[in-house]
């Protein structure tokens, strides 16, 4: 039996871990910990009975390649999912806080600041029910000095004999590759107080990760550096995407090819080739939220020039989505009212069912605003989630109109049938291998195809008869004639 890590200054052994929050971070992270640390009992808790029931079922609430096998291999042994939040907090030696930190939609900092109400609620519950010392690990993405707020809440409500150490351990998961990112991380950051007690708590968490992560990839630092490193990493990645998307607009106006430009730029070893793929825009739960959080932080620190710099990353992303939607409308003879348009892909990226801040949401919004009838297909996004996104007040103020204009399909060929245009919004691999001759034959003519991810064979599609429009380059239509006899009558 493995010897557990003993924290002398906290008088505790790391034998039980509790994770508050059964979402995209908490579930996969704890599954990997349980998989690699069989001597530690790991329990994920959440107030949502529906979500916990899904984690305990054969159909997990999130899709990540490889996650099902890992969860099913550990569940019921040393990995558990429970709604008994208080009990698990009481018994835990180490607690991960993995709750949602959305952008505020009210009050001071509206539209930019992170809403920390769930973080505060978790901290207050820990303080209320704990009867022994604990290490509390902030894993949700938070502003700099959020750990200080957690510490203030815990220490203001401390009980005799109970001590706390607060650590920052930000996640760097990319959805679609979360399992790989957890098993083979580029780095694990652990920030804590630079005191003897803080160092011991840091070493305890290092011991957990050390079961499968090499020491050279575990980086320790002060708490504030750890918190800022997370925001900085996502801001830098989002900046690269906005930079290449800005170049794509120049390419379309000059005749250059953004793919060729990106390849040339990426060959420079000082720059590298990652995140230089032009597209309809970035999405997901982190990039926009974290950059806006950074903007707000800079404003609060009286750094307006820095705030403006990072705000432009968001502005270019908004511009790219609107620009692509405008290209669709202009190409379809400046009107899409009552026209049928197939949308291929609704998730914000391939290999995930997550739709948060997906570019597809905004493309659909702009087209619905013009009265287009949308036929949407995505291999992993559930219909309920899709409708929830499109009926959000920020996207549509009339849910009945969404139901009137949107049809969800379970088959891509059915979605494309009798449509005026097909729009690729997500880079799912399966989209590359569809029978586009069959799709072309089922569409109204002229048939338009808009590739928002630059994943298709454009020359081949134009040879079939499609009018192809994509990001970052002008396409020369081949001089071929395709009979329209197969086309459905308008």
matplotlib code that plots the C-alpha trace (Angstrom):
import matplotlib.pyplot as plt

x = [0.0, 1.4, 2.4, 0.2, 1.6, 1.5, 1.3, 2.9, 2.0, -1.7, -1.6, -3.3, -2.7, -3.8, -6.1, -9.4, -9.9, -13.2, -13.9, -16.7, -18.2, -18.9, -18.3, -15.8, -12.9, -13.9, -15.1, -12.1, -9.5, -10.7, -11.1, -7.4, -6.4, -8.3, -6.9, -3.3, -3.7, -5.5, -4.7, -6.6, -10.4, -11.7, -15.3, -16.8, -19.8, -22.4, -25.8, -27.3, -28.9, -29.2, -25.5, -24.4, -26.8, -25.2, -21.7, -23.0, -24.7, -23.4, -23.9, -21.5, -22.6, -19.6, -17.9, -14.1, -12.2, -11.0, -12.9, -15.6, -13.1, -11.2, -14.4, -15.9, -12.6, -12.4, -16.0, -17.2, -13.6, -11.9, -13.9, -17.3, -19.9, -22.3, -24.8, -23.9, -21.7, -21.4, -20.5, -17.7, -16.3, -16.2, -14.3, -11.9, -8.2, -7.8, -10.6, -10.6, -12.9, -14.0, -17.1, -18.2, -16.8, -18.9, -18.5, -20.8, -24.0, -25.0, -23.6, -20.0, -17.8, -20.8, -19.6, -16.0, -15.4, -15.6, -18.6, -17.1, -20.4, -20.0, -16.4, -17.5, -20.4, -18.0, -15.6, -18.4, -19.7, -16.2, -15.8, -19.2, -19.0, -15.3, -14.1, -10.5, -7.7, -7.7, -5.9, -8.2, -7.2, -8.6, -8.8, -11.5, -10.1, -10.2, -8.8, -5.5, -5.9, -9.1, -7.3, -6.7, -10.5, -11.1, -8.4, -10.1, -13.5, -12.0, -9.9, -12.7, -14.8, -12.1, -12.9, -10.5, -8.0, -8.9, -6.2, -6.4, -3.9, -5.1, -3.4, -3.8, -3.7, -5.2, -6.3, -5.0, -7.3, -8.2, -11.7, -11.5, -8.1, -8.7, -7.7, -4.4, -3.8, -4.3, -2.3, 0.6, 0.5, 2.8, 3.1, 1.3, 1.3, 0.9, 0.9, 0.8, 1.9, 5.6, 5.6, 6.7, 3.0, 2.4, 5.4, 4.2, 0.8, 2.4, 4.4, 1.3, -0.3, 3.0, 2.9, -0.6, 0.5, 3.8, 2.1, 2.1, 3.7, 7.5, 9.0, 10.3, 6.8, 5.5, 6.1, 5.7, 5.3, 3.5, -0.3, -0.7, 1.8, -0.2, -3.5, -2.1, -0.3, -3.7, -5.2, -2.0, -1.8, -5.4, -4.9, -1.8, -3.6, -6.6, -4.3, -2.7, -6.1, -7.2, -3.9, -4.2, -7.9, -7.0, -4.5, -7.3, -9.2, -6.1, -5.6, -9.2, -8.6, -5.2, -5.4, -3.0, -3.8, -4.0, -3.0, 0.2, 0.9, 0.3, 2.6, 5.4, 5.0, 4.8, 8.1, 9.9, 11.0, 10.6, 6.8, 5.9, 2.9, 0.3, -2.9, -2.3, -5.3, -7.7, -11.3, -14.7, -13.5, -12.6, -15.1, -15.2, -15.6, -12.3, -10.8, -13.4, -14.1, -10.5, -9.4, -12.4, -11.3, -7.8, -9.3, -11.2, -8.2, -6.1, -8.9, -9.0, -5.2, -5.4, -3.7, -6.1, -3.6, -3.0, -6.8, -7.4, -4.7, -6.4, -9.9, -8.9, -8.3, -12.1, -13.0, -11.3, -13.0, -16.4, -15.5, -14.5, -17.8, -19.9, -17.7, -18.3, -22.1, -22.1, -20.3, -23.1, -25.8, -24.0, -23.3, -26.9, -27.9, -28.0, -31.0, -31.5, -35.0, -36.9, -33.9, -32.9, -29.3, -27.6, -25.3, -22.7, -21.4, -22.5, -19.9, -17.2, -14.5, -14.3, -14.3, -16.4, -20.1, -19.4, -21.2, -20.2, -19.3, -19.3, -18.9, -21.9, -24.2, -23.4, -23.5, -26.9, -28.0, -27.0, -28.7, -31.9, -31.9, -32.2, -35.0, -33.1, -34.4, -31.6, -31.1, -28.5, -26.5, -23.8, -22.7, -22.3, -24.4, -27.8, -30.9, -31.8, -28.4, -28.6, -32.0, -30.9, -28.0, -30.1, -33.0, -30.7, -31.8, -28.4, -29.0, -32.8, -35.5, -38.2, -37.9, -41.0, -39.2, -36.2, -38.5, -40.0, -36.7, -34.5, -34.8, -32.4, -31.3, -29.7, -28.4, -26.2, -27.6, -31.1, -29.9, -28.5, -31.5, -33.3, -31.1, -29.7, -26.4, -24.2, -22.1, -19.3, -18.9, -17.0, -14.0, -15.4, -13.3, -16.4, -17.3, -14.3, -15.4, -19.1, -20.4, -20.6, -21.7, -24.8, -25.2, -24.8, -27.5, -30.0, -29.5, -31.2, -29.1, -26.9, -25.6, -23.3, -20.8, -19.2, -16.2, -15.6, -12.9, -10.8, -11.1, -12.6, -11.2, -12.3, -11.2, -12.9, -16.1, -16.0, -15.6, -18.8, -20.6, -20.5, -20.0, -17.4, -16.5, -14.0, -11.8, -8.7, -8.5, -10.2, -11.2, -11.1, -14.1, -13.2, -14.7, -17.1, -20.7, -22.9, -26.4, -29.1, -31.4, -30.9, -31.7, -35.1, -37.4, -37.5]
y = [0.0, 3.4, 5.7, 8.8, 12.4, 13.8, 17.5, 18.1, 21.7, 21.0, 17.7, 15.9, 13.2, 13.5, 10.4, 11.9, 14.6, 16.4, 18.4, 21.0, 21.2, 18.4, 20.3, 20.3, 20.8, 19.0, 15.7, 15.0, 16.3, 14.0, 11.0, 11.3, 11.8, 8.7, 6.7, 7.5, 7.6, 4.4, 5.0, 8.3, 8.4, 11.1, 12.4, 14.9, 16.8, 19.1, 20.4, 19.3, 15.9, 15.6, 16.2, 13.8, 11.1, 11.6, 11.0, 7.9, 6.6, 5.1, 8.5, 11.0, 14.7, 15.7, 14.2, 13.9, 11.2, 8.5, 9.9, 7.2, 4.3, 6.1, 7.0, 3.6, 2.0, 4.0, 4.7, 2.9, 2.0, 5.2, 7.7, 8.7, 11.3, 12.7, 15.4, 15.1, 18.2, 18.9, 15.3, 15.1, 18.5, 17.4, 14.2, 15.7, 16.5, 18.4, 20.3, 21.5, 24.4, 23.8, 26.0, 28.2, 31.8, 33.4, 37.0, 39.3, 40.4, 42.9, 45.7, 46.9, 45.3, 44.1, 42.3, 42.1, 41.1, 37.5, 36.7, 35.1, 34.3, 30.6, 30.7, 32.7, 30.3, 27.3, 29.0, 29.9, 26.3, 24.9, 27.4, 26.5, 22.7, 21.9, 20.4, 19.7, 21.3, 21.3, 22.4, 24.3, 24.5, 27.2, 25.5, 27.7, 30.5, 33.6, 37.2, 37.8, 37.9, 35.7, 33.2, 36.0, 36.5, 32.8, 32.9, 35.9, 34.1, 30.9, 32.6, 34.9, 31.9, 29.6, 27.1, 25.9, 23.4, 24.0, 25.5, 26.2, 26.6, 28.1, 27.1, 28.2, 25.3, 26.7, 24.2, 24.3, 21.9, 22.2, 20.7, 17.8, 16.8, 17.1, 13.6, 13.8, 17.3, 15.9, 12.7, 14.5, 18.2, 20.8, 22.0, 22.0, 25.3, 25.4, 28.7, 29.2, 31.3, 31.7, 30.5, 27.2, 26.2, 27.3, 25.4, 22.2, 22.5, 23.0, 19.9, 17.9, 18.8, 18.2, 14.7, 14.1, 15.1, 13.4, 10.0, 10.6, 14.0, 14.4, 16.8, 19.1, 19.8, 20.8, 24.5, 26.2, 29.9, 32.5, 32.5, 35.7, 34.6, 31.4, 33.2, 35.7, 32.9, 31.3, 34.6, 35.4, 32.0, 32.2, 35.9, 35.0, 32.1, 34.2, 37.0, 34.6, 33.6, 37.2, 38.1, 35.5, 36.3, 40.0, 38.8, 36.8, 40.0, 41.5, 38.3, 38.4, 42.0, 41.5, 38.0, 36.4, 33.1, 33.1, 29.4, 30.1, 33.2, 31.3, 28.5, 30.9, 32.8, 29.6, 28.3, 31.0, 29.1, 32.3, 32.2, 28.6, 27.2, 26.6, 28.7, 30.2, 28.6, 31.3, 30.6, 32.2, 33.0, 31.5, 30.3, 28.2, 28.8, 30.4, 32.7, 35.5, 35.3, 35.4, 38.2, 40.3, 39.5, 40.7, 43.9, 44.6, 43.9, 46.4, 49.1, 48.6, 48.9, 52.2, 50.7, 52.0, 51.5, 47.8, 47.3, 48.7, 46.5, 43.3, 44.5, 44.6, 40.9, 40.5, 43.2, 41.4, 38.1, 39.8, 41.5, 38.1, 36.5, 39.4, 39.6, 36.0, 36.3, 39.3, 37.4, 34.8, 37.4, 39.3, 36.1, 35.0, 38.2, 40.4, 38.6, 35.4, 36.0, 32.7, 31.0, 27.6, 27.4, 24.3, 24.8, 22.1, 22.2, 24.0, 23.1, 25.7, 23.2, 19.5, 16.6, 18.3, 18.9, 22.3, 25.2, 28.0, 31.2, 29.1, 31.1, 29.1, 30.8, 34.2, 33.2, 31.7, 34.9, 37.1, 34.9, 34.6, 38.4, 38.5, 35.9, 32.9, 29.4, 27.3, 23.5, 22.6, 19.4, 18.7, 15.1, 15.7, 18.7, 17.8, 19.5, 20.8, 22.6, 24.0, 25.5, 26.9, 28.7, 30.2, 31.3, 33.0, 36.7, 37.9, 36.0, 36.3, 38.2, 36.0, 32.2, 31.5, 33.0, 30.7, 27.6, 28.9, 29.5, 26.6, 22.9, 20.4, 17.4, 14.1, 13.5, 15.9, 14.9, 15.6, 19.0, 20.0, 18.8, 21.6, 24.4, 27.4, 27.3, 25.1, 26.8, 24.9, 26.3, 23.6, 21.6, 18.1, 15.5, 13.7, 16.8, 16.3, 12.9, 13.5, 12.8, 16.3, 15.3, 13.9, 17.0, 19.2, 17.3, 17.8, 21.6, 24.4, 26.1, 27.9, 26.0, 27.9, 26.4, 28.6, 27.0, 28.8, 26.5, 26.0, 22.2, 21.2, 20.6, 23.8, 23.0, 19.7, 21.2, 23.9, 21.2, 19.6, 23.0, 24.6, 28.3, 28.1, 31.0, 30.6, 32.5, 34.3, 33.8, 34.4, 31.3, 31.1, 29.2, 26.7, 27.1, 24.1, 23.6, 21.5, 20.7, 21.8, 19.0, 17.2, 20.3, 20.5, 23.2, 26.4]
z = [0.0, -1.0, 1.8, 1.7, 1.9, 5.5, 6.1, 9.5, 9.8, 9.0, 10.9, 8.0, 5.4, 1.8, 1.5, 0.3, -2.4, -3.0, -6.1, -6.0, -9.5, -11.9, -15.1, -17.9, -15.5, -12.4, -14.0, -16.3, -13.8, -11.0, -13.3, -14.3, -10.6, -9.6, -12.5, -11.6, -7.8, -6.7, -3.1, -3.0, -2.8, -5.2, -5.0, -7.4, -5.9, -7.4, -6.4, -9.7, -9.3, -13.1, -13.7, -11.0, -12.3, -15.8, -14.4, -12.7, -16.0, -19.2, -21.0, -19.5, -19.5, -21.6, -24.6, -24.6, -26.5, -24.0, -21.0, -20.9, -20.4, -17.7, -15.7, -16.0, -15.0, -11.7, -10.9, -7.8, -6.8, -5.9, -8.0, -6.9, -7.9, -5.3, -4.4, -0.7, -0.9, 2.8, 3.8, 1.2, 2.2, 5.8, 5.0, 2.4, 3.1, -0.2, -2.0, -5.6, -6.4, -10.0, -10.2, -13.0, -13.2, -16.0, -17.1, -15.1, -16.9, -14.3, -12.1, -11.8, -14.4, -16.5, -19.7, -18.6, -14.9, -13.7, -11.6, -8.5, -6.7, -7.1, -5.8, -2.8, -2.1, -2.2, 0.1, 2.6, 2.6, 3.2, 6.2, 7.5, 7.6, 8.0, 11.2, 10.3, 8.5, 4.7, 1.5, -0.7, -4.4, -6.7, -10.1, -11.8, -13.9, -11.7, -11.5, -9.8, -6.0, -6.0, -3.8, -1.3, -1.2, -0.6, 2.2, 3.8, 3.9, 5.4, 7.9, 9.0, 9.9, 11.2, 13.9, 16.7, 15.4, 11.8, 9.5, 5.7, 3.0, -0.3, -3.6, -7.2, -9.7, -13.0, -15.6, -19.2, -20.8, -24.5, -25.1, -27.5, -26.1, -22.4, -21.5, -23.4, -21.9, -18.4, -18.9, -20.7, -19.6, -21.0, -17.4, -14.1, -12.3, -8.5, -6.7, -2.9, 0.0, 0.2, 3.9, 5.4, 5.6, 2.1, 0.8, 2.5, 1.0, -2.5, -2.0, -1.1, -4.4, -6.2, -4.7, -6.2, -9.7, -9.3, -9.6, -13.4, -14.2, -14.3, -11.8, -14.5, -15.7, -12.3, -11.8, -8.4, -7.8, -5.7, -5.9, -7.9, -10.6, -11.0, -11.3, -13.9, -15.9, -16.7, -18.0, -19.9, -21.6, -22.9, -23.9, -25.9, -27.7, -28.5, -29.7, -32.3, -33.6, -34.0, -35.6, -38.3, -38.8, -39.3, -41.9, -43.6, -44.3, -45.9, -48.0, -49.4, -50.5, -52.1, -53.6, -51.1, -49.5, -45.7, -45.5, -47.4, -45.3, -42.1, -43.3, -44.1, -40.8, -38.8, -40.3, -38.2, -35.1, -33.1, -33.9, -34.5, -36.4, -33.7, -33.5, -36.9, -38.5, -39.9, -39.3, -38.6, -35.1, -31.8, -29.2, -26.1, -22.4, -21.8, -24.5, -24.6, -20.9, -19.8, -22.2, -21.0, -17.5, -18.3, -19.9, -16.7, -14.5, -16.5, -16.2, -12.4, -12.3, -14.2, -17.3, -20.1, -22.9, -21.9, -21.6, -25.0, -26.5, -25.2, -26.0, -29.7, -29.6, -28.8, -31.3, -34.2, -33.2, -33.3, -36.6, -38.2, -37.3, -38.6, -41.7, -42.5, -42.0, -44.3, -47.0, -46.9, -47.2, -50.0, -52.0, -51.8, -53.8, -50.7, -49.1, -47.1, -46.1, -46.2, -47.8, -46.5, -45.2, -43.9, -40.9, -40.5, -37.0, -33.9, -31.3, -30.9, -32.1, -33.2, -30.7, -28.1, -27.5, -25.8, -27.5, -25.2, -27.3, -30.4, -33.6, -35.0, -32.5, -33.8, -37.5, -36.8, -35.0, -37.8, -40.4, -38.3, -37.9, -41.7, -41.8, -43.0, -42.3, -40.7, -40.9, -38.3, -38.0, -35.4, -34.5, -30.8, -29.7, -28.2, -29.6, -26.2, -25.8, -29.3, -28.8, -25.3, -27.0, -29.8, -27.5, -25.0, -24.5, -25.8, -29.1, -29.6, -27.8, -29.4, -28.7, -30.8, -33.8, -33.2, -33.3, -36.5, -38.3, -37.0, -37.7, -36.1, -38.1, -37.1, -40.7, -42.6, -46.0, -44.7, -43.4, -46.8, -48.8, -50.7, -49.3, -51.0, -49.2, -46.9, -44.1, -42.4, -38.9, -37.0, -38.3, -37.6, -39.5, -40.8, -42.8, -45.0, -46.2, -47.1, -50.5, -51.8, -55.2, -53.6, -51.5, -54.5, -56.4, -53.5, -53.2, -55.0, -57.7, -57.8, -54.8, -52.4, -50.0, -47.3, -45.6, -42.3, -41.2, -44.5, -44.2, -47.6, -51.0, -52.7, -56.2, -56.2, -54.8, -57.5, -60.1, -58.9, -59.5, -56.1, -55.7, -52.9, -50.6, -47.8, -45.3, -46.3, -50.1, -53.4, -55.3, -59.1, -60.3, -63.0, -66.4, -66.3, -66.9, -64.7, -65.7, -63.2, -64.2, -60.8, -58.8, -57.0, -58.3, -56.3]

ax = plt.figure().add_subplot(projection="3d")
ax.plot(x, y, z, "-o")
ax.set_aspect("equal")
plt.show()
